[in-house]
Amino acid sequence: MKLSVLEIRLGERKIGHLFKYGDIIRLAVEPDYANDRERPMLSLSFQAADPAQTPALLLDPFSSILNSPGNGRLPAFFQNLLPEGILRKHIAMERKCDEDDHFELLAACGGDLPGKVYATPAPSDKSLTARLVTQNNDSVEMTVIDDPLDDGISLSGMQPKIALVKEGGRFVAARHLDSGHIIGKLPAAQYDLLPQVELLSLQLADAAGVTVCKATLEPLTLIDNKGELALGRSTHFLAVQRFDRDCPGRMHAEDFAQVLSVDPQNKYSGGTYADIAAMMLAVTGLGESAVLELTRRIAVSELLGNYDFHLKNIGILHHDDGRIELSPAYDIVAYCVYVRGSGHALRFTPEQKSREGLTPQQLRAFANDIGLPEPKLRKEVSKVCQLALERWPALIERSDLLDGQKAKLLEHLYSRPMVQTLMRRQAVKSNASAGSES
């Protein structure tokens, strides 16, 4: 039986070896890393509730966080590093492997994975082979794994994307590992003006008090070597600046599917907003301020008709000095201009039976579940609604969206119960003020 091994590093620090042996796929953590009290953090999911127990957790070969859940899938942290959609198809074709060969896909993208993770072929070593399979068996043969693809970048999400670097005023498809500092989000044939809709969505979120990633709308003609990834008839693409690159160098980052050790196929069902908030409250550097920002993002998603605010669309950043902070908001899209939907991508609490909209009842249940005062969260939601009513209509009207899209977005905004409540209160206050003046 053959053994395939990838060396896993976080920057220059060796974490261990991810190996595939028959049906077994496991991360074997290096004892030096596990026992180092100053070890850089690979993931919040790799921490024991009692920090003193973390080395034992990392060195336990039966730890669920270190092992495949089966069917050839990688452990959850690594599964969430893989590209999705059209980019996965492209890389599988370049690698000449199956789209379901997750180990090989990780190897193909191993030089330019999200955050600061590297997965590169391990040199053939009999002692390593014996240690990984826990027996000294000469019949075990290490498989030679190809080096990462020069253009093997991993970006999650289903929208057509390409890794770019800006050179002399033009955008060039990244051909060297670690060089793609811009995500080019391309048009999609089935969604009119998707790049413009996403840019406006980010602008509206920013206007409502949410911290968002940096993005600009650029002509498609500025991209060299678009290849088969340029879809749709739009003349522009969205250039999103990666917040895990050029910091300088790489900055480690992970999403909440990784934080909660949830397989990406369960990004809608593997956790709730309360689970995310509870983790934030438990982590130094996140805490209550991160929960309030999460609440603002939920409220913005409600007003925008962003039905896709799932576990992978919420992330954190790990600074080299150990500080942890919430990443800027990303992948915010007003899907209401394309489809009629309702509710949110996640449930608010584990007790909630379905994914519903943001109502006073849901907000109260959310507050009670995480142990924060409801008025504090309600105040943040009210601020978002107030700013949206004040700033969004003009931004929407000035945008490049089609008239029908503008109408749908405004209709969705004004139909939200919490906005209607605020408008009624404003009307009552205005009438009372007019009455007193007369």
Buried (B, 14 or more C-beta within 10 A) or exposed (E): EEBBBBBBBBBEBBBBBBBBBEEBBBBBBBEEBBBEEEBBBBBBBBBEEEEEEBBEBBBBEEBEBBBBBEEBBBBBBBBBBBBBBBBBBBBBEEBEBEBEBBBBBBBBBBBBBBBBBBBBBBEEEEEBBBBBBEEEEEEBEBEEBEEBBBBBBBBBBEBBBBBBBBEEEEBBBBEEBBBBBBBBBBBBEEBBBBBBBBBBBBBBBBBBBBEBBEBEBBEBEBBEBBEEBBBBEBEBBBBBBBBBBEBEEBBBBBBBBBBBBBBBEBBBBBBBBBBBBBBBBEBEBBBEEBBBBBBBBBBBBBBBBBBBBBBBBBBBBBEEEEEBBBBBBBBBBBBBBBEEEEBBBBBBBEEBEEBBEBEEEBBBBBBBBBEBEBEEBBEBBBBBBBBBBEBBBEBBEEBBBBEEBBEBBBEBBEEBEBBEEBEEEEEEEEEEEEEEEE
